[in-house]
C-alpha cells in the first residue's frame, strides 16, 4: 500500500441507523479506523475535526440531507478532495449525489463484499 504502510485509513460513517453503521464497520472489518455520526449537522463538524480519508454518507439523515452535506464538503477547502461514498435507498438521488461531487453512489441495501471492495478501490486511488 505504498506510503500508507502501517497506517490505518480513517472512515467517517454518517448514518442514522445503528444497525447499518454496524454493518458498514463489519464490512470493512479490521482495516480501518472509524468515526461515526448519526445526524447531518454533526457530519461536517466531525469531518473537519477528524479529517477522514473517506466519508460514507447516507442520503437520508436527520438535521441535513446528504446533498446539503456533500455541497458543504465540496466547498470546504480542507475536505473538498475527500472521497465520499454515498448510500441511498432512492435511485432517483444517484444523479444528484454524483452532480454534487460524490465519488461513488451505492444502493441500499448493499452487499458487504461489494461495499468493502468499492471502499478499497476508492482508497487505493488516493495512494
C-alpha positions as CSV (number, residue, x, y, z in Angstrom):
1,X,0.0,0.0,0.0
2,X,2.8,2.4,-0.8
3,X,3.3,5.2,1.7
4,X,0.2,4.0,3.7
5,X,2.1,1.1,5.2
6,X,1.3,0.8,8.9
7,X,-1.3,3.5,8.6
8,X,-5.0,2.7,9.0
9,X,-7.3,4.9,6.9
10,X,-10.0,6.7,8.8
11,X,-13.5,6.3,7.6
12,X,-16.2,8.7,8.8
13,X,-19.6,6.9,8.8
14,X,-22.6,9.3,8.6
15,X,-25.6,7.1,9.0
16,X,-28.6,7.4,11.4
17,X,-29.4,3.7,11.7
18,X,-27.1,1.9,14.3
19,X,-27.6,-1.5,12.6
20,X,-26.3,0.0,9.3
21,X,-23.4,1.7,11.0
22,X,-22.5,-1.7,12.4
23,X,-22.9,-3.4,9.0
24,X,-20.5,-0.8,7.5
25,X,-17.9,-1.4,10.3
26,X,-18.2,-5.2,9.9
27,X,-18.0,-5.0,6.1
28,X,-14.7,-3.0,6.4
29,X,-13.6,-5.1,9.3
30,X,-10.1,-4.6,10.8
31,X,-8.7,-2.5,8.0
32,X,-9.8,1.0,9.0
33,X,-10.4,3.3,12.0
34,X,-13.9,4.7,12.3
35,X,-15.6,7.8,13.4
36,X,-19.3,7.8,13.5
37,X,-22.1,10.4,13.4
38,X,-25.8,9.9,13.2
39,X,-27.1,13.2,12.0
40,X,-26.3,15.6,9.2
41,X,-25.4,18.5,11.4
42,X,-22.6,16.6,13.1
43,X,-21.2,15.2,9.9
44,X,-19.4,18.3,8.7
45,X,-18.2,19.2,12.2
46,X,-16.7,15.8,12.8
47,X,-15.2,15.7,9.3
48,X,-13.4,18.9,10.0
49,X,-12.1,17.6,13.3
50,X,-11.1,14.1,12.2
51,X,-10.1,14.8,8.6
52,X,-11.1,11.3,7.4
53,X,-9.6,9.5,4.4
54,X,-13.1,8.6,3.3
55,X,-16.7,9.5,4.2
56,X,-19.6,7.1,4.0
57,X,-22.6,9.3,3.7
58,X,-26.3,8.2,3.9
59,X,-28.6,10.4,1.8
60,X,-31.4,10.5,4.4
61,X,-30.2,11.9,7.6
62,X,-31.9,13.9,10.4
63,X,-30.8,17.6,10.5
64,X,-29.4,17.9,7.0
65,X,-29.7,15.7,4.0
66,X,-26.8,14.1,2.1
67,X,-27.0,16.5,-0.8
68,X,-26.6,19.5,1.5
69,X,-23.7,17.8,3.3
70,X,-22.0,16.9,0.0
71,X,-22.3,20.5,-1.1
72,X,-20.7,21.8,2.1
73,X,-17.9,19.2,1.9
74,X,-17.0,20.2,-1.6
75,X,-16.9,23.9,-0.6
76,X,-14.6,23.3,2.3
77,X,-11.0,23.7,1.2
78,X,-9.8,21.0,3.7
79,X,-12.4,18.4,2.7
80,X,-13.1,19.2,-1.0
81,X,-10.9,16.3,-2.1
82,X,-12.1,13.7,0.5
83,X,-13.7,10.8,-1.3
84,X,-17.4,10.3,-0.4
85,X,-19.2,7.0,-0.8
86,X,-22.9,7.8,-0.8
87,X,-25.5,5.2,0.3
88,X,-29.0,5.7,-1.0
89,X,-32.3,3.7,-0.9
90,X,-33.7,6.0,-3.6
91,X,-32.2,5.5,-7.0
92,X,-33.6,9.0,-8.0
93,X,-31.0,10.6,-5.8
94,X,-28.0,9.0,-7.5
95,X,-27.6,11.6,-10.2
96,X,-27.9,14.5,-7.7
97,X,-25.3,12.9,-5.5
98,X,-22.9,12.5,-8.4
99,X,-23.5,16.0,-9.6
100,X,-22.7,17.3,-6.1
101,X,-19.4,15.5,-6.1
102,X,-20.0,12.1,-4.7
103,X,-17.1,9.8,-5.5
104,X,-19.3,6.7,-5.7
105,X,-23.0,6.0,-5.1
106,X,-24.2,2.7,-3.8
107,X,-27.7,1.4,-3.4
108,X,-29.1,0.4,0.0
109,X,-29.3,-2.4,1.0
110,X,-25.7,-3.1,-0.2
111,X,-23.8,-6.3,-0.4
112,X,-21.0,-6.1,2.2
113,X,-18.4,-7.6,-0.1
114,X,-19.2,-5.2,-2.9
115,X,-19.1,-2.3,-0.4
116,X,-15.8,-3.4,1.0
117,X,-14.3,-3.8,-2.5
118,X,-15.6,-0.4,-3.5
119,X,-14.1,1.4,-0.5
120,X,-10.8,-0.4,-1.0
121,X,-10.8,0.8,-4.7
122,X,-11.6,4.4,-3.8
123,X,-8.9,4.5,-1.2
124,X,-6.4,2.8,-3.5
125,X,-6.9,5.7,-5.9
126,X,-5.5,8.0,-3.2
127,X,-2.1,6.4,-2.9
